[in-house]
């Protein structure tokens, strides 16, 4: 939850990872499908499908980051946005 972070570019980040590029892509496709079904929305911007290491889905108020596990460990977005309120799901 980034709503209380002054420099935030969105309200929420969803950060997750897969263990292979195939799994990362499958997670991203599933997010797109479920958001389309539930809210009839598509991402304003999507990138990263080509390499499958870090796929970003931008829904303006919510940005989903789907990482390959080692890329998530390397970039450590959770530490970069340490002022945010975190909620672990699953």
C-alpha positions as CSV (number, residue, x, y, z in Angstrom):
1,X,0.0,0.0,0.0
2,X,1.8,3.1,-1.3
3,X,-1.0,5.6,-0.7
4,X,0.8,7.3,2.3
5,X,4.2,7.4,0.4
6,X,4.6,10.9,-1.0
7,X,6.8,10.0,-3.9
8,X,4.7,7.0,-5.0
9,X,3.6,6.8,-8.6
10,X,0.7,4.5,-7.8
11,X,-1.5,3.4,-4.9
12,X,-0.6,-0.2,-4.8
13,X,2.2,-2.6,-5.9
14,X,1.5,-6.3,-6.2
15,X,4.9,-8.1,-6.1
16,X,5.2,-11.8,-6.8
17,X,7.5,-14.2,-8.5
18,X,7.7,-17.5,-10.4
19,X,10.5,-20.0,-10.7
20,X,10.8,-20.0,-14.5
21,X,10.1,-17.6,-17.3
22,X,7.2,-19.8,-18.4
23,X,5.6,-19.5,-14.9
24,X,6.2,-15.7,-14.7
25,X,4.4,-15.3,-18.0
26,X,1.6,-17.6,-16.9
27,X,1.1,-15.6,-13.7
28,X,1.0,-12.3,-15.7
29,X,-1.5,-13.8,-18.2
30,X,-3.7,-15.0,-15.3
31,X,-3.6,-11.6,-13.6
32,X,-4.7,-10.0,-16.9
33,X,-7.5,-12.5,-17.4
34,X,-8.8,-12.2,-13.8
35,X,-8.8,-8.4,-13.8
36,X,-10.5,-8.4,-17.2
37,X,-13.2,-10.7,-15.9
38,X,-13.7,-9.0,-12.5
39,X,-13.3,-5.3,-13.5
40,X,-13.4,-5.3,-17.3
41,X,-10.1,-3.5,-17.3
42,X,-6.9,-4.1,-19.3
43,X,-3.5,-2.7,-18.3
44,X,-2.6,0.8,-19.3
45,X,0.8,-0.5,-20.0
46,X,2.4,-3.9,-20.0
47,X,6.1,-4.8,-20.6
48,X,8.5,-7.7,-20.0
49,X,6.7,-10.5,-21.8
50,X,9.6,-10.9,-24.2
51,X,12.2,-11.9,-21.7
52,X,9.9,-13.3,-18.9
53,X,12.2,-12.1,-16.1
54,X,10.2,-9.1,-14.9
55,X,6.7,-8.5,-16.3
56,X,5.1,-5.2,-15.3
57,X,1.3,-4.7,-15.6
58,X,0.2,-1.1,-15.0
59,X,-3.4,-0.6,-14.1
60,X,-2.7,3.0,-13.1
61,X,-3.7,2.7,-9.4
62,X,-2.3,-0.8,-9.1
63,X,1.0,-2.0,-10.7
64,X,1.8,-5.7,-10.7
65,X,5.4,-6.8,-10.8
66,X,5.8,-10.4,-11.7
67,X,9.5,-11.5,-11.3
68,X,11.6,-14.4,-12.0
69,X,12.6,-15.4,-8.4
70,X,16.3,-14.4,-8.7
71,X,15.4,-11.1,-10.3
72,X,13.0,-10.3,-7.4
73,X,15.9,-11.1,-4.9
74,X,18.2,-8.9,-6.9
75,X,16.0,-5.8,-7.3
76,X,14.4,-6.0,-3.8
77,X,11.4,-3.7,-4.5
78,X,10.1,-4.3,-1.1
79,X,13.2,-2.6,0.4
80,X,13.2,0.2,-2.1
81,X,9.6,1.1,-1.1
82,X,10.2,0.4,2.6
83,X,7.9,3.3,3.7
84,X,4.9,1.4,2.2
85,X,2.6,-0.7,4.3
86,X,3.2,-4.4,3.3
87,X,0.7,-7.2,3.4
88,X,1.8,-10.7,2.6
89,X,-0.8,-12.9,0.9
90,X,-0.5,-16.6,0.5
